[in-house]
Amino acid sequence: MSGKLKVGILFGGQSAEHEVSLQSAKNIIAAIDRAKYDIVLIGIDRDGRWYLQEDEDFLRAEDDPRHITLQVSGREITLAAGNHEKQLIPISEPADARRVDVVFPVLHGPMGEDGTVQGLLKLAQIPFVGGDVLGSAVGMDKDVMKRLLRDAGLPIGAFITLRRHERARLTFADVRDELGVPVFIKPANMGSSVGVHRAGSEEEFAQALDDAFRYDSKVVIEAFIEGREIECSVLGNEHPSASVPGEVIPSHEFYSYEAKYLDEHGAALRIPADLPEAVVARVQELAVATFQTLNCEGMARVDFFLRGDSELIVNEINTIPGFTRISMYPKLWEASGLSYATLIERLITLALERHERDRKLLSRVDF
């Protein structure tokens, strides 16, 4: 019997970022230290069904980000809450139940990065990598995130939140008067630039709202900020640390989904970013402050705009950042002296430490 930790890699999911998750999972599976960990692959299809997957044959078109898909195994499973010995129960063959010691959710966007899966795993009493329920939920919702950061005195850009049922109350002229033009329109709960548009005219504004509301019932309209795009990775629980910052230099109009994941020439990554020491220190300070303000744990990537020589503006946080071959999160830690395999090991350790910490909390009143 193997004495290695059993790590469940959970990937796919129901969000528009399904393909990004598959790419991230592929890279984590390739990098994880098999001498220390046994892996159990758990794929979630677009309909939300969970499957035990084979290690060697779980993806189709795995080298093509436009067509990569989950190779569904047919072994559909359910999660057994409170069963510490066997938590993954095959629906058709319950006798073939599996056990995992920790789960690494490699899920991006709603129904994975927003606290939903985190809550499920917490109910099942399974340690998991990344943010807890609250940090995941507020980190996903750009409206709530920005309001919390603003109330904490952290620098953010001007924005307007609009819900679908309120759409008629806000005109393009209203937005232009308050935020100027152009503006960026984003679904409040989505990542990887899905549904994001730049709008500089009334027609573009209407079209952008139409598309953003396809992904969420709430959108965030942001003022355009002229500046360099700086990113910083954060790692830790109670005492997080920040990586060296990196810079994204898009070749597209902005750092769109296509630029991030489909066009290999969509952006240049400068790691580390060419910044004065004082600005580097400020980026790291703000990254950690953002992480802690939003109740994050484990990992996150914090994105900034640098306006002029020193003015930093927090754009957003990603609590399950990409782990694809071109993703900033692991690249920034590698530039900071932490290899991909060591980073994964550290994330698993943080998950187990938090689970042990929380397990000691009282859950009932003793009389």
C-alpha positions in Angstrom: 0.0 0.0 0.0 1.4 3.4 -1.0 2.3 5.8 1.8 2.0 8.8 -0.5 -0.7 11.4 -0.1 -3.6 11.0 -2.5 -4.3 14.3 -4.3 -7.5 14.7 -6.2 -7.1 17.0 -9.2 -10.5 18.5 -9.9 -10.9 20.2 -13.3 -13.3 21.1 -16.1 -16.5 22.5 -14.7 -19.5 24.3 -16.0 -18.2 27.8 -16.6 -17.2 29.5 -19.8 -13.6 28.9 -18.6 -13.9 25.1 -18.9 -11.1 24.8 -21.6 -8.8 27.0 -19.5 -9.3 24.6 -16.6 -8.4 21.6 -18.8 -5.2 23.4 -19.8 -4.3 24.3 -16.2 -5.0 20.7 -15.0 -2.8 19.2 -17.7 0.2 21.3 -16.6 -0.3 20.6 -12.9 -0.6 16.9 -13.5 2.6 17.0 -15.6 4.5 18.9 -12.9 3.3 17.3 -9.6 6.0 15.1 -7.9 4.8 11.5 -8.4 7.4 10.3 -5.9 5.4 12.2 -3.1 1.9 12.1 -4.4 -0.6 9.7 -5.9 -3.1 11.5 -8.1 -6.8 10.9 -8.6 -8.2 12.7 -11.6 -11.7 14.0 -11.3 -13.2 15.6 -14.4 -16.4 17.7 -14.4 -18.2 17.9 -17.7 -20.2 20.9 -18.9 -23.4 19.5 -17.4 -21.8 19.3 -13.9 -21.3 15.6 -13.8 -18.2 14.3 -12.0 -16.1 11.4 -13.4 -13.0 9.5 -12.4 -10.6 9.9 -15.2 -7.6 7.9 -16.4 -4.2 9.5 -16.0 -3.0 8.9 -19.6 -6.2 9.5 -21.5 -8.4 12.2 -20.1 -8.2 14.9 -22.8 -8.9 15.2 -26.5 -6.9 17.7 -28.6 -4.8 18.5 -25.5 -2.3 20.6 -27.4 -5.0 22.7 -29.2 -6.4 25.4 -26.8 -9.3 26.0 -29.3 -10.5 22.4 -29.3 -9.3 20.8 -26.1 -12.1 18.8 -24.5 -12.6 16.4 -21.6 -12.5 12.7 -22.6 -15.4 11.6 -20.3 -14.5 8.2 -18.8 -18.1 7.0 -18.1 -17.2 6.3 -14.4 -19.6 8.9 -12.9 -19.0 9.5 -9.2 -20.6 11.3 -6.3 -19.0 12.9 -3.2 -19.8 11.3 0.1 -19.9 13.9 2.9 -18.4 12.8 6.2 -16.9 9.5 5.0 -13.2 9.9 5.8 -12.2 6.6 4.3 -13.9 6.6 0.9 -15.3 10.0 -0.3 -15.5 9.4 -4.1 -18.3 6.9 -4.8 -18.9 5.6 -8.3 -22.6 5.7 -9.1 -22.6 2.4 -11.1 -20.0 0.6 -8.9 -20.2 1.9 -5.3 -17.9 -0.9 -4.1 -15.1 0.8 -6.1 -15.0 3.9 -3.8 -11.9 6.0 -3.7 -10.2 8.0 -1.0 -8.3 11.3 -1.3 -6.3 13.2 1.3 -6.6 16.6 -0.3 -8.3 18.1 -3.4 -6.6 20.6 -5.8 -9.5 22.4 -7.5 -8.2 23.6 -10.9 -11.5 25.3 -11.7 -11.8 28.8 -13.2 -14.9 31.0 -13.0 -18.4 30.3 -11.6 -19.3 26.9 -10.2 -15.7 26.3 -9.2 -13.8 29.5 -8.3 -16.6 31.2 -6.5 -17.0 29.3 -3.3 -19.5 26.7 -4.6 -17.0 23.8 -4.9 -15.1 25.0 -1.8 -18.3 24.8 0.3 -19.0 21.3 -1.1 -15.5 20.1 -0.2 -15.8 21.7 3.3 -19.1 19.9 3.9 -17.3 16.7 2.9 -14.5 17.5 5.3 -11.9 17.2 2.6 -8.9 19.6 2.7 -8.6 21.6 -0.5 -6.0 23.9 -2.1 -6.8 27.6 -2.4 -9.2 30.1 -0.9 -11.9 29.2 1.5 -15.6 29.8 0.8 -15.7 33.5 1.7 -12.5 34.5 0.0 -13.4 32.6 -3.1 -16.9 34.2 -3.3 -15.8 37.8 -2.8 -12.8 37.4 -5.0 -15.0 36.2 -7.9 -17.6 38.9 -7.7 -15.9 42.1 -9.1 -18.6 44.4 -7.6 -18.2 43.1 -4.0 -14.5 42.8 -4.4 -14.1 46.4 -5.5 -16.4 47.7 -2.7 -14.4 45.8 0.0 -11.1 47.1 -1.4 -12.5 50.7 -1.6 -13.7 50.5 2.0 -10.3 49.2 3.1 -8.7 52.3 1.5 -6.9 50.4 -1.3 -6.6 52.2 -4.6 -9.1 51.1 -7.3 -10.5 52.6 -10.5 -13.9 54.2 -10.8 -16.7 51.8 -11.7 -20.5 51.4 -11.9 -22.4 48.2 -11.1 -25.5 47.4 -13.2 -28.0 44.6 -12.7 -30.0 43.2 -15.6 -33.3 44.3 -14.3 -31.9 47.9 -13.8 -30.5 48.2 -17.4 -33.1 50.7 -18.6 -32.1 53.2 -15.9 -28.5 53.7 -17.2 -27.8 55.3 -20.6 -24.5 55.5 -22.4 -24.6 59.3 -21.8 -24.8 58.7 -18.0 -21.8 56.4 -18.2 -19.8 58.8 -20.4 -20.5 61.6 -18.0 -19.4 59.6 -14.9 -16.6 57.5 -16.2 -15.5 59.0 -19.5 -14.9 56.9 -22.6 -13.9 54.4 -23.5 -15.1 52.0 -20.7 -14.7 48.3 -20.1 -17.8 46.2 -19.5 -17.4 42.9 -17.6 -19.6 40.2 -16.2 -19.3 40.6 -12.4 -18.7 36.9 -11.9 -16.4 35.6 -14.6 -12.7 35.5 -15.4 -10.2 35.0 -18.2 -11.7 38.1 -19.9 -14.7 36.1 -20.9 -17.5 38.5 -21.9 -15.3 41.6 -21.5 -15.6 44.4 -24.0 -14.2 47.9 -24.6 -16.9 50.4 -25.5 -16.4 53.9 -26.8 -19.8 54.5 -28.5 -23.5 54.0 -27.8 -23.7 51.1 -30.2 -20.6 49.4 -28.7 -22.0 50.0 -25.2 -25.3 48.3 -26.0 -23.6 45.3 -27.7 -21.2 44.9 -24.8 -24.0 44.9 -22.3 -25.9 42.3 -24.4 -22.9 40.0 -24.3 -21.9 40.6 -20.7 -25.4 39.8 -19.5 -25.2 36.4 -21.3 -22.7 35.4 -18.6 -24.1 37.1 -15.5 -27.1 39.0 -14.2 -24.7 41.7 -12.9 -22.1 43.6 -14.8 -19.3 46.0 -13.8 -18.6 49.0 -16.0 -15.1 50.3 -15.4 -13.4 53.5 -16.3 -10.5 53.1 -18.8 -7.1 53.4 -17.1 -4.1 54.2 -19.2 -1.2 52.3 -17.7 1.0 49.3 -17.7 -0.5 46.0 -16.6 1.4 44.6 -13.6 0.7 41.2 -11.9 1.9 39.7 -8.7 1.4 36.2 -7.2 0.6 35.7 -3.5 1.1 32.5 -1.5 0.3 31.6 2.1 -2.4 31.5 4.7 -2.1 33.7 7.8 1.3 35.0 6.7 1.2 35.4 2.9 4.2 36.4 0.8 4.3 38.0 -2.6 6.4 37.1 -5.7 8.4 39.4 -7.9 5.9 41.4 -10.1 5.6 40.7 -13.8 4.3 42.8 -16.7 1.8 41.9 -19.4 2.3 43.7 -22.7 -0.7 42.8 -24.9 -0.5 42.9 -28.7 -4.3 43.0 -28.9 -6.4 46.0 -28.0 -6.5 44.6 -24.4 -5.6 41.4 -22.6 -8.6 39.5 -24.0 -9.4 35.7 -23.7 -7.9 35.2 -27.1 -4.7 37.0 -26.2 -4.4 35.0 -23.0 -5.2 31.5 -24.2 -5.6 31.2 -28.0 -3.0 33.4 -29.6 0.5 32.4 -28.7 1.6 35.9 -29.7 -1.3 37.6 -27.9 0.9 39.2 -25.3 4.5 39.5 -24.2 5.3 38.6 -20.5 8.1 40.5 -18.9 9.3 38.6 -15.8 10.3 40.3 -13.6 8.8 43.6 -14.6 11.2 46.4 -15.2 10.3 48.5 -12.2 12.2 50.6 -9.6 12.7 48.9 -6.2 10.3 51.2 -4.5 7.5 50.3 -6.9 8.3 46.6 -6.6 7.9 46.8 -2.9 4.7 48.8 -3.2 3.2 46.2 -5.6 4.1 43.4 -3.2 2.6 45.3 -0.2 -0.6 46.0 -2.1 -0.9 42.5 -3.3 -0.7 41.1 0.2 -3.1 43.8 1.5 -5.6 42.9 -1.2 -5.2 39.2 -0.5 -5.9 39.7 3.3 -8.7 42.3 2.8 -10.6 39.8 0.7 -10.1 36.9 3.2 -8.0 34.9 0.8 -5.8 31.9 1.6 -3.6 29.6 -0.2 -3.0 31.4 -3.5 -4.1 34.3 -5.6 -2.8 36.5 -8.4 -3.4 40.3 -8.0 -3.5 42.4 -11.1 -2.7 46.2 -11.2 -2.4 49.1 -13.5 0.7 51.3 -13.1 -0.1 54.8 -14.1 2.8 57.1 -14.6 5.9 56.3 -12.7 4.4 55.2 -9.4 0.6 55.3 -9.1 -0.7 51.8 -8.6 -4.4 50.8 -9.0 -5.7 47.4 -8.0 -7.7 45.9 -10.9 -8.7 42.5 -9.6 -7.8 39.3 -7.8 -7.9 35.7 -9.2 -8.2 33.1 -6.4 -7.6 30.2 -8.7 -5.2 31.7 -11.2 -4.3 29.9 -14.4 -1.7 27.2 -14.5 -1.4 26.9 -18.2 2.1 26.8 -19.9 1.9 30.6 -20.3 0.2 31.6 -17.1 1.7 34.2 -14.9 1.1 32.7 -11.4 3.6 29.8 -11.6 6.0 31.8 -13.8 6.2 34.6 -11.2 7.0 32.1 -8.5 9.6 30.4 -10.6 11.3 33.8 -11.1 11.1 34.2 -7.3 13.0 31.0 -6.8 10.1 28.5 -6.4 9.9 25.7 -9.0 6.6 24.5 -10.4 6.8 21.2 -8.5 7.8 22.9 -5.2 4.9 25.5 -5.7 2.4 22.6 -6.0 3.8 21.0 -2.9 3.6 24.2 -0.9 0.0 24.7 -2.0 -0.9 21.2 -0.8 0.9 21.8 2.5 -1.1 25.0 3.0 -4.3 23.2 2.4 -3.6 20.6 4.9 -2.4 23.2 7.5 -5.6 25.2 7.1 -7.8 22.0 7.4 -6.0 21.0 10.6 -6.3 24.5 12.0 -10.1 24.7 11.3 -10.7 21.1 12.5 -9.7 22.3 16.0 -12.5 24.9 16.1 -15.5 24.2 18.2 -18.6 23.3 16.2 -21.0 23.0 19.1 -21.5 24.4 22.6 -20.7 22.0 25.4 -22.9 22.4 28.5 
